[in-house]
Amino acid sequence: MLVLGIDPGSRKCGYGVVDLTHIKLIGAGFIKVPSAPLQEQILEVVAGLEQVFRTYPIAEVAMEDIFYAYNPKSVLKLAQFRGALGLKILQEKGHFSEYTPYKSKKRSPGMARRARNKWRSW
């Protein structure tokens, strides 16, 4: 069973595909968001997600929830990307799971409260 995990971003949307049957990473990457008007960016991210769905026979989808950062404008932009991704997932699969960034990191021992730069170097 393949599970798609999505980490939505306003510059890059990260994803990973895991085979839960064999506990193996099948694929991972980024859907890059071009420097363009917001409407074009949203279309590009959704097109990237469509490509992932065409590439892998995804059974389940999990998407990281939004957390409040420092810039409310960035949070609003991210919410629009996440909404578009959520709609596409619902159209393709009918449902998806949501996890907070803390819960996602908590699955890896000792990683839940690490700073972002420490997480990347792990």
C-alpha positions, 0 to 999 in steps of 0.5 A: 500500500502506497502512502503519499505524504505532503508538506505544503509550502509557498515556495516548494511543496515537498512530498514522499511516497512510502510503501507501507507493506515493505516499509520502503521509500518509493519516491520523494521530491519537490513541486517547485512553485514558480515566481508568478501571480498566485493563481498561476502558482496554485495551478502549477502546484496542483499540476505537480500533484496530478503528476504524482498521482499519475506516477504512483498508485497512491492508496492514502494521503497525509498532509501536514497541517499549517502552523502559525509562523511570523508572517500572517501574509505567508500563512494566508498564502500557504492556506490557499495552496493547502486548500487547492491541494486538499481539493485535488486530493479529495477529487482523486481519493475522497479523503486525506489525513492531517498531521501537525508538524510536531506530530510528523517529526515526533515519529522520528526519535529525538526530532520533535522539538529540533530547530528546522536547521537541525532537522534538515541536517539529520 
